[in-house]
């Protein structure tokens, strides 16, 4: 599961809700997930739009996504 999907699930929201309540175009978050974009490559604009919907800061969203990504990477490495 991509960190964006995990993050949204942890915050009890969906991609559709984020895109409907922000200036993000429909399908833009799904494209990031499908391309398996790393947290460090997600634009500040996207992070800000997610943060806006969740009523938090973009820095907090970035940190939580990064933490999820590191956890996923460690899990993957320990399974091998």
C-alpha positions as CSV (number, residue, x, y, z in Angstrom):
1,X,0.0,0.0,0.0
2,X,1.3,3.4,-1.0
3,X,2.0,5.9,1.9
4,X,-0.7,8.3,0.6
5,X,-3.3,5.5,0.8
6,X,-2.1,4.6,4.3
7,X,-2.1,8.2,5.5
8,X,-5.6,8.8,4.2
9,X,-6.9,5.6,5.7
10,X,-5.3,6.5,9.1
11,X,-7.1,9.9,8.9
12,X,-10.4,8.3,7.9
13,X,-10.7,10.0,4.5
14,X,-10.5,9.0,0.9
15,X,-8.8,10.2,-2.3
16,X,-12.2,11.3,-3.6
17,X,-12.8,13.5,-0.6
18,X,-9.4,15.2,-0.9
19,X,-9.9,15.8,-4.7
20,X,-13.5,17.0,-4.2
21,X,-12.6,19.5,-1.5
22,X,-9.4,21.0,-3.0
23,X,-8.0,22.4,-6.2
24,X,-6.5,19.0,-7.1
25,X,-7.8,17.6,-10.4
26,X,-9.7,14.3,-10.3
27,X,-7.2,11.5,-10.6
28,X,-4.1,13.4,-9.6
29,X,-3.5,11.6,-6.4
30,X,-4.3,8.2,-8.0
31,X,-1.6,9.0,-10.6
32,X,1.0,9.6,-7.8
33,X,0.0,6.3,-6.2
34,X,0.1,4.4,-9.5
35,X,3.5,5.7,-10.4
36,X,4.7,4.9,-6.8
37,X,6.0,8.4,-6.3
38,X,8.3,8.8,-3.3
39,X,7.3,11.3,-0.6
40,X,10.3,13.5,-1.4
41,X,9.0,13.9,-5.0
42,X,5.5,15.0,-4.1
43,X,5.1,18.7,-4.7
44,X,4.4,21.2,-2.0
45,X,1.2,22.1,-3.7
46,X,-0.2,18.6,-3.4
47,X,1.0,18.3,0.3
48,X,-0.7,21.7,1.0
49,X,-4.0,20.6,-0.5
50,X,-4.0,17.4,1.5
51,X,-3.2,19.4,4.6
52,X,-5.9,21.9,3.9
53,X,-8.5,19.2,3.8
54,X,-7.3,17.6,7.0
55,X,-6.9,21.0,8.7
56,X,-3.2,20.6,9.5
57,X,0.1,21.7,8.1
58,X,1.9,20.6,5.0
59,X,5.0,19.9,7.0
60,X,3.1,17.5,9.3
61,X,1.6,15.7,6.2
62,X,5.1,15.4,4.7
63,X,6.6,14.0,7.9
64,X,3.8,11.5,8.4
65,X,4.1,10.3,4.8
66,X,7.8,10.0,5.1
67,X,7.5,8.0,8.3
68,X,5.1,5.6,6.6
69,X,7.4,5.3,3.6
70,X,10.4,4.5,5.9
71,X,8.3,1.9,7.8
72,X,7.2,0.3,4.5
73,X,10.8,0.2,3.3
74,X,12.1,-1.4,6.5
75,X,9.3,-4.0,6.5
76,X,10.2,-4.9,2.9
77,X,13.9,-5.2,3.7
78,X,13.2,-7.4,6.8
79,X,10.9,-9.7,4.9
80,X,13.6,-10.5,2.4
